Amino acid sequence: MINVWISSNAVNLTYDIANPKSVGTAILNQWAHYAVVRSGNTFFTFQNGVLISTWTSSLSIAVLDTAPSIGGNGQYYFGGYIDEFRISNIARWTSDFDPEVPPQNPIGHGLLRITMNDSSEREYELSDDEINQFIEWCNRTVGTGSSLYTFDKIYNIGEFKSKEYLLFEKIISFEVMELTK
């Protein structure tokens, strides 16, 4: 179950506005669209554009000194991917709607999981071409070519970009998992 908790009290988080309210059930292995909307004193939750629950509250939502907790509550965490999180100052939906859902794992993409010599793992969702480039880099004669491989990482918040470098001698193994529709 995917739930939302909302509080009007920033001090002790009593969750007096929503404790908890359902946003729908977890959908495995595909993208899903979840929305929580407030229009006046009425709250709405949606899963893939279908109205799940409504309730009313005239309380103001607490303004915290910290970031909101998205995908977890300190004890339980969402074990998936969040593609986009948006806060709007308008009530976009108050009844069923057709959400703009990203393509379901487009063909030509896979998950590259790399195991490092310290037993940590790195995961990258890459195109087939990017995966093949990595395999070609790994499948070379030792001592030839570059000893490190670079992954470009782009974060949606503020268009922040970084690079992650993996050293050839630190890689124990890797696997490629096809992402299916």
N, C-alpha and C positions, 0 to 999 in steps of 0.2 A: 504494500500500500504506500502510495506517495501522499504525504501530508504536509500541511502548512500550519505553523504556529505564529501568531502575531500578538504582540503585547503593546499596551499603552503605557507601561511603566518601565522606564529605562533603568531603574535602580535594581529591582528584584525580578524582572521579567515574569510577571504573573500569567502571561498569555491569556489575558482576559478578552481579547478580540477573537482569537481563534486558538482552540486548544483541544486537540488538533482538528482540522477540517480536511476532508479528503480532496485530493486533486486527481484521484484515479488510482488504478493499479499499475504496478511496474510491468512494462512490456519489454521482454528480453530480445536481444539481438536485432533491434531495429530502432530507428529514430522515433521519438514521440514528442509531441508538442504539449506542454503544460502551461496553463495560464491562471493567474490569480488577478482578479480585477475588482476595483472598488468604484462604484458609481453612487455618489452621495453617501448614504449610510448602508447601502447594500453591497455585499461582497459576493462574488461569483468565482467558482473554480471550473476549469475546463481541461479535458484531456482530448487531444486531437480534434478540438473544435466542438466537442459535445459537452453540454452543461452537466457537471457532476454534482455540485452543491451550491446552495445560497444561504446566507444568513445576514442579519443586520447588526450594526453597532454604530453608535454615534461617537465613540471614543476616537481620539487621535492616535495614530500609530507613533510609537516611541521613536525618538531620534537618539541613536546610540553613538557613543564615541568610537566604536569599533565597526568594522565591516559587518554586514549581515551574514549569517551563517547560511550558506547555500550548499545543498548536497550533504548536509550532516548537522548534527546537533551537539557535538562534543562526545557522544557515546556511540551513535550509529552513523555510518557514512554510506553515501551512494556509491556503488561500485561500477560506475559507467562513465560516459562522456557527456559533458555539457557543451553544446556547440555555441549557444548564444544565451545571454541573460540580459534582459532589457527592463528598465524602469521608465515608464511614461507618465506624463502628468494629465493624460486623458483616459477615459474608460473606452478602450478599443472594442470590447465585446460585452454584451449583456444577454446574448442568446447564442444558440449554436452558430458556428461559422466554419468556413473552410480554411484551415491553417496552411501557411506556407511551410511545408516540411521539406528538409533537405532530401536529396535523392538517397534511397536506401542502399548504402554501401555500393557506390558505383563500380561496375566491372572495371578491372584493370587496376585495382588497389589491393593492398595486402598489409598485414601487420608484421613488421620485422621485430623479432624479440632477440636481443643480444645478451648473452650471459658473460659477465666479466670475471676475471680471475679472483676477485674478492667476493664472488657469489651474488653480487648485485645484478640486476637486470635493467636493461634499457629497452623501451618500446617505441616504435615509430610507425605511424600509419603513412605509407608511401605509395606512390604509383608503381606500376610494374617496371617502368623504365628506371626509377630511382632504386628499386630493389635490385634490378639487374646490374646497375652500376656498382652497388655495394658488393654484390657477389663477385663481379669481375675484379674489384680491388682486392678482395680476400683471396681469390683463386689465382695467385701469382707466385712466382718463385720468391722464396724468402730472401730478403736483402735487396730486392729490386723494387722500384717505385717508392711512393711516399709511405712513411711508417704510420701516418695518421689519416683518418677519414673525417670529413667535416659534414655535419648535419646542420642545415639552417633551421632555426626555430623562430616562429613568428607567434607572438601573443596578441590577442585581439585588443587587449586593454592598452590604449594609447599607441597602437601599432608598434609596440616594442619588439625589437628583433635581436636575436643573439645567435651565436654559433656554438655547437657542441662538438668537441674533438674527441675521437676515440683512437687510442693507440693500438696498433696491430697486435703487439705482444701482450696486451691486457685482455684480449678477447679469447674466451675458451671455446664458445660455440654460438651458433645462432640458428634460429628457425624462422621460416616464412609461413604465415597462415593466410590463406585466401579469405578475403572478406566476401561473403555471398550476399545476394539480394535478400 
